Amino acid sequence: MGREITVRSDKRATTRGCPYKRVLFRVSVQGAVGHYLVMFLLLVLLGYGLRRGGVLTDETTAWLARLVALAPLPALVLSALAKASFSPTLLEAWGVAMLSVWLGMGLAWLLGNLLPIAPPTRALLIVQGSISNTGFLGTPLIAALYSHEPNIVAAAVAYDMGVTSLMIHIVGARVLARAGAVKGVSDGANGLRRLAQMPVFWAAIAGYALMLAGLRLPEPLLFTLERLGQTTTPLVLLTIGGMLHWRTLGTRWKAVALIVGFKTLVMPLLMLGLLHLAGLPSFAAQALLLQSAMPTVMVSAVYATAFRTEPELASAVVVASTAVALALLPLWMSAL
């Protein structure tokens, strides 16, 4: 897809081989991108229309989100990992992704101290500006775009479960708790407990275990998981459309613009710089860049509400960052 960012090859990279095959891969992905982007937009608009028409309510949208988290998303993750091959590159990708989030949080903290903003807003900038919606949106979109490249999906899952889940439930929740009007308790043990309650966590554990052991799922089971997983992206996009509340932008548009700009521009650019230095294979680089370009992680708004850390601003950032991130997706897909 355009200029290669990697400076070394990797035997495990899924596009390794003759240049002709790599060109065919890029062309096939580019040809599908337009169709997928139109589908993404139409499904979000459909969800928004269903919300406006009263079909989707707060209760039904929340139920739909729980349904996705309970079955389709774990099925997607498990089936993708079961088809992938283990590579030490996944560990390198995890390290680069973790470094990018820590650097992003550091830059957001520095920017928040340079600007005249209140501590709760600074906390939202640090958390929402740095941590992506890699699970509910990023991994399903990447799986849809690269349905025949399981190693790309495996790298995306490494970012989601190994970085996003840990950072939001342990570090992010603690930052928001300390800045909130309600001083809640959010320690590492609570974060790990929340992580262990997620079905997708256990799906990822099972998938990586199969990958490391070199085992394959029985074909009928794999077929069923794949078909169930394919429903993830449409259901997610309908859910996101049903969650859109433009009125929440309110009078805090400057703060929204600051956090959304940091999340959708600074974080992907930071990742691009790290990828240039790390020289990861193209499949890992593609997954990490797209995950870093995803909108703000949705559960950040849940924590902001629980700790009263400007919950309306947090919800507005989730909505606005989703719209901006989807609009910028073609830019980041062509950046590698």
Buried (B, 14 or more C-beta within 10 A) or exposed (E): BEEEBBEEEBEBBBBBEEEEEBEEBBEEBBEBBEEBBEBBBEBBEBBBEBBEEEEBEEEBBEEBBEBBBEBBBBBBBBBBBBBBEBBEBBEBBBBBBBBBBBBBBEBBBEBBEEEEBEEBBBBBBBBBBBBBBBBBBBBBBBBBBBBEBBBBBBBBBBBBBBBBBBBBBBBBBBBBBBBBEEEBEBEEEBBBEBBEEBBBBBBBBBBBEBBEEEEEBEEEEBEBBBEBBBBBBBBBBBBBBBBBBEEBBEEBEEBBBBBBBBBBBBBBBBBBEBBEEBBBBBBBBBBBBBBBBBBBBBBBBBBBBBBBBBBBBBBBBBBBBBBBBBEBBEEBBEBB
